[in-house]
Amino acid sequence: MHILLIEPDKIQAQLVTEAIQRNDYTVTHVVSAQAAVHSVDELLPDVIVLELQLPRHNGIEFLYELRSYHEWLRIPVIVYSHVPPREFDQMAAFSKELGVIQALYKPRTSLAALCDAIRKAAPEIT
């Protein structure tokens, strides 16, 4: 399974990448929405792990662009972000529209829990 990690913090990205790779998944890391669109086009990942707080174009803008392409509609997205959970609650319908299967708050989510969410996303892959 190939995971696209969209994370601007290089240290956080390294920690997440190592955790995901321990589960025998391949990881491609990018730091911006623009690079993510290019990577999705080149690699067609099985799951996307997304930080919403990105430079220039934020994660929400990336999701709108991602979902504007028919061939990318089925790629599951897991938001793994510093955005507080109360904001996730306000985005519930919005997340459903944009194909976010789970929203995880970084300060309260272990790397093991993130890997579990990725593993659970696998059955949604068609």
N, C-alpha and C positions, 0 to 999 in steps of 0.2 A: 504494500500500500504506500502511495506517495502522498506526503503531507506538504502543503505550502504554508509556511509560517510567515505571517506579516507582522513584524515586530521592530520598531525603531531603536529600541535599547539593545545594544550589542551584547552586553553581559547577560541580560534576561534571555535574549535569543539563544545564546550559547547554552545556558542551563536547560532551557526548554528543548532545544535540539538534542542534547545529550540524553535527556529523559525519554524523548520519543524514539530515538535510535536504539535505546536499550530494549524496546519492544519490537525490534526488527523492522521498523518502518524507515523509509527513505524520507529525508527532509530537505526541502529547498527553502532557504531563508531570504527574504527581501525586507527592505526597510521603508518602502513607500508604496502608495496606491498605484502609481504609474508603473513601477517595477512589478508589482503584483499582477496587473493586467497583462503585461508582457509574459510573465511566467505562466499564468493560466493558459494563455494562448499557445505557448511552446510545450508545456508539460501536461496539461489537463490533469491536475491533481485529483486525488480521491476525496480528500478533505482539506478544508482551509481553516487555519487557526488565525484569528484576526484580532489585533489590538485596534480599538476604535480611534485612539489618539495618535494620528499619524501626521507627519509634516506635509505641508501644502494641502493635499486633499485628504479629508478624514476618512475613517472607515465606513461611515454611512454613505458617503459619495462613492467609495469603491464598490459597496454592495449594490447600489443602483446601477452602476456601470456593469458589474458582473451579471446581474439579472437581466440586463438589456439584450444579452446574447442567448438565443434559444439553446444552443449546445452546452451552455454553462448553467442552465436552470437547475439541474439535478445535483450539482456539487454541494454537499453539506458544508455549512459554515458554523464553526464554533467561535463565539466571541470570547476572548480571554483578555480581559481589560482591567484597567484601573478606574474605569467609569463606575461610580457607586451603584449598588443594586437598586436603589430607589429609582434611578434613571432607567434601568432595565425594565422595571415594572411599567413605567410610562411608555416604553417602546414595545410592549408585548404584541399588539396587533401589527405594528410596524415590522417587528422582527419576523413575524409569520409571513408577511408579504415578501420579505427579502430572503427568506430561506435560512434564517438563523435557527439551528436546531437546539442550541443551548448557549446561554450566556453565563460566563463564570467570572467572578470578581477575584482578581489576582491576589489581593492580600488575604483572602479567606479560602483560596483553593490551592491544594497541594499539587505538585507536579504529577503525583500518582493519580489524583482525581482527574487532572487534565487528560492523562493518557487513557484513563478509563472512558472518558467522554469520547475520545477519538475512536477507541475500540468499539464503543456502542454505535458510533456513526457508520461503521462498516456495513451493517445490514441494510442501510439506506442506499448504499451504492448499487446502482444497476448497470 
